[in-house]
Amino acid sequence: MGSLISAYIMPHPPIIVPEVGRGGEKDAGKTVEAARRAALSIKKERPTTIILTTPHGPVFQDYIYMSLSETLEGNFSRFGSDAGLSFKNNVGLVNDIISYARKSANISCGGLDEEVAKRYRVSRELDHGALVPLYYINREYSDFKLVHISIAGFPLNELYRFGMCISKAIGESDERVVFIASGD
């Protein structure tokens, strides 16, 4: 039986990544220190999976985007750095969440195929809302799979029901999960 072992709200200003900030991260010292403390706490918890929600991935009014690629990767090239990260996706857990959301809560969610991504001009790479928290976590702990979820414009009661589908999928897995809501 899986469990949600903790949850965090983490900021994502790219300037706190040293390869982007190039010294400017010192102006956000308390934010950097908080990200480091969260990463150390996650290291102690040793999750098998991290589920991360982000406001900077593909966002739709009526669809919750979840990455389906085997490997999830992205970089800070938009911010003048070639620093990047790569993680193994927990595709099994993603598929279970999608199944519960669609069948039991009638919530539209899932991935995007190449054609749809091109039509809407959206990237399926990890966005900075995911990369910044993961940058600090990865420096301390990297033995986890990732689930990457973008926010959606659903009413709060539907998002709550989606969260309950995540909870059900976690409970029926054998995963030890940390949940991160990325936001500024």
N, C-alpha and C positions, 0 to 999 in steps of 0.2 A: 504494500500500500504506500503510495507516494504522499509527500507532504510539502506544503508551503512553509518553509522554515523562517522566512523573513521578507520584509518589503522595505524598499527605499525610494525616496524621491531624490533624484540627483540632477544638478544643473548641467548645462551643456554649452557654455560659451567657449568657442574654439580657442580663444586667447589663453585659456588655462593649460592648453597642451604646449609644452615648451618648444616643440618644433614649429608651432604656429606663432605663439606669443613672442618668441625670441627675446625673452627678458621681460616682456609686458605682462607675463603671468604673475610677476611679483606684485603688480598692482591689484591683483585679485587673490592675495595671499590667504585670506580666510576661506575662500571658495576652494582653492587648491588643497588646503589642509583638510577641509571637510570631505573632499573627494578621496583623499588618501586614507582618512579614517574609515570611510565607508568601505573602501577596497580592502583594508586590513580586516575589518569585521567580516566581510564576505569570505576572505581567505580562511578565517577561523571556522566559518560555517561549512565550508567545503561543499557547495551545491554541485549536483550533477548537471543541472540545467539552470540557466538564467533566462527568464522571460522579461523582455524589455519593450515598453511602449514608448513611442516617439511621436512628436508632432511634426517632424520634418521629413518623414517618409511619404510615400504616395497617400494622399488624403482625399477621401471621397465623402460625399454627403450621406450616401446610402450603402456603403460597402466598407467593411473592415479589411484592409490589406494585411496579409501575413506572408512573409517570405517563404517560398517553397523550395528554393535552390538547396542543393546538398551543402554547398559552401556559401557562407555569408561573408562578404568582404566589402571594404570601402577604404577611402583615403581622404586626406585633407588637402588635395590638390586645389580645390576651390578657395582655399585659404593660404595658398602659396607654399605648401609643404608636400613632399612626397611621402610622408609618414602614412602608413596604412595598417590595417588589421584584417585578420581573416579568422573565421570560426566555423566549426562544424555545426550545421543546423540540426536541431532535434526534430526531424521530419515526422517521425512517428507521433510525437506529442502534438505537433502542429496539425496533422491530419485528424487526430482525435478531437482537438478543440474545434476544428472546422465541422466535423461530423456532428458533435453535440450541439453546436450553435445552429447549424442548418436544420437538424432534425427536431430537436427538443425546444428550441427558442425561435425558430424561423428567422434567424438573423443571417443576412447576406454577408459572407466573408470568404476569404481564400486568397489565392495568388493571382498573378497577372501573367498571361502568356506574352510572348515577344511581340506579337502583332498589336495587342491591346496596349502594352507599354509604349510602343512607338506611336500609336494613334493619340494617346493622351500625353505623350512626351514626358514620361516619368521614368526615373531611374529605379532599377531594382537593387542597386547597391546600398550598403549601409550608409545612412545619412549622418550628419554631424550630431544630431540628437541622440543617436545610438553610439557613435564612435567616441565622443568625449567621455561619457561614463565608462565605457568599455576600455578606453585607453588606460585609465587609472586602475581598473580591476585587473586587466591583463598584466600589468606590471607586478602585481602581487600574487595573482592566482589565474591559472589558465586551463585547469582540468575540468572544463564544463562545455556543454553544448549550449547553443543559443536558440531562442525563439524571438523573432523580430516582428513586432506588431505596430502598425501605424494607427493613429487615432482616426475617428470618423465623426461625422456630424449627426450621429444618432441622438435621440432624446436620452436623458439620463437613465430612465427606467430600462431602455434597451441595452445601454452600456452595462448597467448592473446585471441584467440577464446574461450578457456576454461574459462578464466576470464570473458568474456562477458556472458557466460552461467551462471556463478555464479551470475553475476549482474542481469540477467533476473530473475533467481529464487528468489533472494532477493526481487526484485521489485514487484513480484507477490505474495509475502508472506505478513504476517503481522509482520515480525520480524524487530527489531532494531539490526543491526549487526555491530560488530567490527571485522575487519580482521587483523590477525597477521601473518606476515611472520617471521618464526623463522630461524635464521642463525647466524653464527659466522664470 
